[in-house]
Amino acid sequence: MDGTGAAEQGIAFDRVNKWYGQMHVLQDVTFSVAPGEKIVVCGPSGSGKSTMIRCINRLEEHQAGTIRVGGVEVNDQRRNIEQVRRRVGMVFQNFNLYPHLTILENCTLAQRWVRGTPRAEAEARAMRYLERVRIPDQARKYPGQLSGGQQQRVAIARSLCMEPEIMLFDEPTSALDPELVREVLDTMVSLAEEGMTMICVTHEMGFARQVADRVIFMDRGRIVESAAPEDFFSNPQEERSRLFLSQILH
């Protein structure tokens, strides 16, 4: 979906470039995401996948081209960055929970400090989202008392507490033991089924088949191929895509 509606209401990249010194990590990246669309981004390590989605909420700065979220340009202006971050939630590989705070406190901190939400209201919302990710019974525990899969579900709940319109997932299962991956993916599937706009960087191709409206394959900082899952997996158009799939699926 690359029309003007997506550009105005969703996310739009237009010839985005980024360098780390001499390393050109994003090269003329152009694509858009419509509201409610689910995108899976895949590719080899070092292809620019995580850098690309971190540019959406200005965790990384791009040096050329434009990114817009809901019509707001992502740039150096503090007001714009704050507007975008209010709309976009993000879940990382390594949970990033505060170890000295309880699960409930982790989920209420940003609500109270960033939005000024009263404690009772913040806690009620936190419990609602902990129930949504099926771990309300862990609210009084500390992160170190939970499994990796549970901690990642807390991280998802914490992002949802800010009630974002868009969720970004940066390899959310890569730090988990294999037996814990399913519980996190099930949570993400339920979000997708409820219509959440999502961009997920992952190697979980089963998740891509089940959830994605579109798969974007990246290599060396470029988008090599963008297609519906059934087309990408059954009939990839690019030789680089075919090689990647032959390695990751077999």
C-alpha positions in Angstrom: 0.0 0.0 0.0 1.9 3.0 -1.3 -0.8 5.6 -1.9 -1.2 9.1 -0.5 -3.6 7.9 2.2 -0.9 5.7 3.7 1.5 8.7 3.6 -0.9 10.9 5.4 -2.3 8.6 8.0 0.3 5.8 8.5 4.1 5.7 8.0 5.9 6.9 4.9 9.6 6.6 4.0 10.8 8.6 1.0 14.4 8.0 -0.2 15.7 7.6 3.4 19.5 7.4 3.8 21.6 6.9 6.8 25.4 6.6 7.4 27.5 5.5 10.3 30.7 7.3 9.3 31.6 5.8 5.9 29.1 2.9 6.2 25.9 3.5 4.2 23.4 1.5 6.3 20.2 2.7 4.6 20.1 3.4 0.9 17.2 5.2 -0.6 14.6 3.3 1.4 11.1 4.1 0.2 7.9 2.4 1.4 4.7 3.2 3.3 2.5 1.5 5.8 -1.2 2.1 5.9 -3.2 2.2 9.2 -4.0 -1.3 10.4 -1.4 -2.9 8.1 1.0 -5.6 9.4 4.5 -5.5 7.9 7.2 -8.1 8.6 10.8 -7.0 7.8 13.4 -9.8 7.3 16.9 -10.1 5.9 20.4 -11.1 6.9 22.2 -9.6 9.9 23.5 -6.1 9.1 21.0 -5.4 6.4 19.6 -2.3 8.1 16.3 -3.7 9.4 16.6 -2.6 13.0 18.1 0.7 12.0 15.2 1.4 9.7 12.5 0.9 12.3 14.5 2.8 15.0 14.5 5.8 12.7 10.7 5.9 12.9 10.7 7.2 16.5 14.0 8.9 16.2 16.0 6.5 18.2 18.3 6.7 15.2 18.7 9.8 13.0 18.6 9.6 9.2 20.7 12.0 7.2 18.7 12.3 4.0 15.2 11.7 2.8 12.0 12.0 4.8 10.0 9.9 7.3 6.4 10.8 8.2 4.2 9.3 10.8 0.6 10.3 10.6 1.6 13.3 8.5 4.2 14.5 11.0 7.8 14.6 9.8 10.4 12.8 11.9 13.1 15.4 12.3 15.2 17.3 14.9 12.2 19.3 16.1 11.4 18.2 19.7 7.7 18.9 19.2 7.6 16.5 16.2 9.6 13.8 18.0 7.2 14.0 21.0 4.2 13.8 18.7 5.5 10.7 16.9 6.6 9.0 20.1 3.1 9.4 21.5 1.7 7.5 18.6 4.4 4.8 18.3 5.3 2.0 20.8 8.4 -0.1 20.6 9.4 -3.5 21.9 13.1 -4.4 21.9 15.1 -7.7 21.8 16.2 -7.4 25.5 13.0 -6.3 27.3 14.6 -3.1 28.9 12.6 -3.5 32.1 13.7 -1.7 35.2 14.9 -4.5 37.5 14.4 -2.6 40.7 10.7 -1.9 39.9 7.8 -4.3 40.1 6.0 -5.3 36.9 3.2 -3.0 37.8 5.6 -0.1 38.4 7.3 -0.8 35.1 4.0 -0.5 33.4 2.9 2.7 35.2 6.1 4.7 35.2 5.8 6.3 31.8 2.1 6.9 32.2 2.7 8.8 35.4 5.8 10.7 34.4 5.2 11.4 30.8 1.5 11.8 30.7 0.8 12.8 34.3 -1.7 10.0 34.7 -2.9 9.6 38.4 -1.6 6.5 40.1 -4.9 4.7 40.4 -5.8 5.3 36.8 -2.3 4.2 35.6 -2.4 1.0 37.7 -5.9 0.2 36.4 -4.7 0.6 32.8 -1.6 -1.5 33.5 -3.6 -4.3 35.0 -5.9 -4.2 32.0 -3.0 -4.7 29.6 -1.2 -7.3 31.8 -4.5 -9.3 31.6 -4.4 -8.8 27.8 -1.0 -10.4 27.6 -2.1 -13.1 30.1 0.1 -12.3 33.1 -1.9 -10.2 35.6 -0.8 -12.5 38.4 2.8 -11.4 37.9 2.1 -7.7 38.7 3.7 -7.6 42.1 6.8 -9.5 41.1 10.1 -8.1 39.9 11.5 -8.8 36.3 14.2 -11.1 37.6 11.5 -13.4 39.0 9.9 -13.9 35.5 10.9 -16.1 32.6 12.2 -14.4 29.4 8.9 -14.9 27.7 7.0 -13.4 30.5 9.4 -10.4 30.6 8.9 -9.8 26.9 5.1 -9.9 27.4 5.5 -7.3 30.2 7.5 -5.2 27.7 4.6 -5.4 25.2 2.1 -4.5 28.0 4.2 -1.6 29.0 4.1 -0.2 25.5 0.4 -0.8 25.2 -0.2 1.2 28.4 0.7 4.3 26.4 -2.0 3.3 24.0 0.0 3.8 20.8 -1.5 3.6 17.3 1.5 1.8 15.9 3.7 -0.9 17.4 7.3 -1.6 16.3 8.9 -4.9 17.2 12.7 -5.3 16.9 13.4 -9.0 16.8 11.3 -9.5 20.0 12.0 -13.3 20.2 15.7 -13.4 19.4 16.8 -13.3 23.0 14.4 -16.0 24.1 14.9 -19.8 24.6 13.0 -21.6 21.8 10.3 -23.0 24.1 9.4 -19.4 25.1 9.1 -18.0 21.6 5.5 -19.2 21.1 4.0 -17.4 24.0 5.4 -14.0 22.8 4.3 -14.7 19.2 0.8 -15.6 20.4 0.5 -12.2 22.1 1.7 -10.5 18.9 -0.8 -12.4 16.8 -3.7 -11.3 19.1 -2.6 -7.7 18.6 -2.5 -8.1 14.9 -6.0 -9.7 14.9 -7.3 -6.6 16.8 -6.1 -4.4 13.9 -3.0 -2.8 15.4 -0.6 -1.3 12.9 2.6 -3.2 13.2 6.1 -3.4 11.8 8.0 -6.4 13.0 11.7 -7.2 12.4 11.9 -11.0 12.8 13.3 -14.3 11.5 10.1 -16.0 12.5 8.8 -16.9 9.1 5.8 -18.8 10.5 4.7 -15.6 12.1 5.1 -13.7 8.8 3.0 -16.2 7.0 0.2 -16.1 9.6 0.1 -12.3 10.3 1.8 -10.2 7.7 -0.1 -8.2 5.0 3.3 -7.7 3.4 6.9 -9.0 3.8 9.8 -6.6 3.1 13.1 -8.2 2.5 16.2 -6.1 3.0 19.9 -6.6 2.2 22.8 -4.2 2.4 20.6 -1.2 3.4 18.2 -1.6 0.5 14.7 -3.0 0.1 15.2 -5.9 -2.3 11.7 -7.1 -2.4 8.2 -6.3 -1.0 5.4 -8.7 -1.5 2.4 -10.4 0.1 3.5 -13.4 2.2 2.0 -16.0 -0.2 4.0 -14.4 -3.1 7.2 -13.9 -1.2 7.4 -17.4 0.1 6.1 -19.3 -2.9 7.5 -17.2 -5.7 10.1 -14.6 -4.7 11.1 -12.5 -7.6 14.7 -11.7 -6.7 17.6 -14.1 -6.7 18.8 -12.6 -3.3 15.4 -13.3 -1.8 15.4 -16.9 -3.1 18.9 -17.5 -1.6 17.8 -16.0 1.8 14.7 -18.2 1.9 16.6 -21.3 1.0 18.9 -20.8 3.9 16.4 -19.8 6.5 13.6 -22.3 5.6 15.9 -25.3 5.3 
